[in-house]
């Protein structure tokens, strides 16, 4: 099974080394095995978990929501109400963000239109 140092894992997944250490300290990823020289060695499972976390963060999910989803993934027998709740909360946040961006878009368009006519 392939094993990677923290630097190699960082490059493979696109997550900075301090962020990987933070995720490890907060329990989002399991503490890795250590080499004889006490170097962290990460396997495929850690890489997949880290890729999931990165993707979830890119989508705007907070650490607590990600932690809940990770915990739920370890218990597939549980009903999906908790995951549904997380998704609904995130959907509300996304819709609010879209509304703010649309207001910003309208304001920026107003400025552009005003500048086109020679006045701000």
C-alpha positions in Angstrom: 0.0 0.0 0.0 1.4 3.4 -0.9 2.3 5.8 1.9 3.1 9.5 1.6 4.9 12.0 3.8 2.9 15.0 4.8 4.6 17.1 2.1 3.8 14.5 -0.6 0.2 14.3 0.6 -0.1 18.1 0.6 1.0 18.2 -3.1 -1.3 15.3 -4.1 -4.4 16.7 -2.6 -3.7 20.4 -2.8 -3.9 21.2 0.9 -1.2 23.0 2.8 0.9 21.2 5.3 -0.3 23.3 8.3 -3.9 22.7 7.3 -3.3 18.9 7.3 -1.8 19.2 10.8 -4.8 21.2 11.9 -7.2 18.6 10.5 -5.2 16.0 12.4 -5.2 17.9 15.6 -9.0 18.5 15.4 -9.7 14.9 14.6 -11.0 15.3 11.0 -8.3 12.9 9.9 -6.8 10.1 11.9 -3.3 10.5 13.3 -1.0 8.9 10.8 1.5 6.1 11.2 5.0 7.2 11.9 8.2 6.0 10.1 11.2 4.8 12.1 12.4 8.4 11.9 9.1 9.6 13.4 8.0 11.1 10.1 4.2 11.1 9.4 3.2 8.5 6.8 -0.3 8.8 5.3 -2.1 6.1 3.4 -4.9 6.1 0.8 -7.7 6.4 3.3 -6.1 9.6 4.7 -5.7 10.9 1.2 -9.3 10.2 0.3 -10.6 11.8 3.6 -8.5 14.9 3.0 -9.7 15.2 -0.6 -13.3 15.0 0.7 -12.6 17.7 3.3 -11.0 19.9 0.7 -13.9 19.5 -1.7 -16.4 20.1 1.1 -14.5 23.3 2.1 -14.4 24.4 -1.5 -18.2 24.0 -1.6 -18.4 26.3 1.5 -19.2 23.7 4.2 -17.9 24.6 7.6 -15.7 22.4 9.7 -18.6 21.3 12.1 -20.7 20.3 9.1 -17.8 18.3 7.6 -17.2 16.6 11.0 -20.8 15.6 11.2 -20.8 14.2 7.7 -17.6 12.3 8.4 -19.2 10.8 11.6 -22.4 9.9 9.6 -20.3 8.2 6.9 -19.0 5.8 9.6 -22.6 4.8 10.5 -24.5 4.1 7.2 -27.2 2.3 9.2 -28.4 5.6 10.7 -31.3 7.5 9.1 -30.3 10.3 6.8 -32.1 13.0 8.8 -28.8 14.4 10.1 -27.3 14.6 6.6 -30.5 16.1 5.3 -30.4 18.7 8.1 -26.8 19.7 7.2 -27.7 19.9 3.5 -30.8 22.1 4.2 -28.7 24.4 6.4 -26.1 24.7 3.7 -28.7 25.3 1.1 -30.1 28.2 3.1 -26.6 29.7 3.4 -26.0 29.2 -0.3 -29.2 31.0 -1.2 -28.4 33.9 1.1 -24.9 34.1 -0.5 -26.5 34.1 -4.0 -28.9 36.9 -3.0 -25.9 39.0 -1.6 -24.0 38.4 -4.8 -27.0 39.4 -6.9 -27.3 42.7 -5.0 -23.6 43.3 -5.5 -23.9 42.5 -9.2 -26.8 45.0 -9.5 -24.8 47.7 -7.7 -21.7 47.1 -9.9 -23.8 47.2 -13.0 -25.3 50.5 -11.9 -21.8 51.9 -11.4 -20.7 50.6 -14.9 -23.8 52.1 -16.5 -23.3 55.4 -14.7 -19.6 55.5 -15.8 -20.7 54.8 -19.4 -22.9 57.9 -19.3 -20.0 60.0 -17.8 -21.2 60.2 -14.2 -20.9 58.1 -11.1 
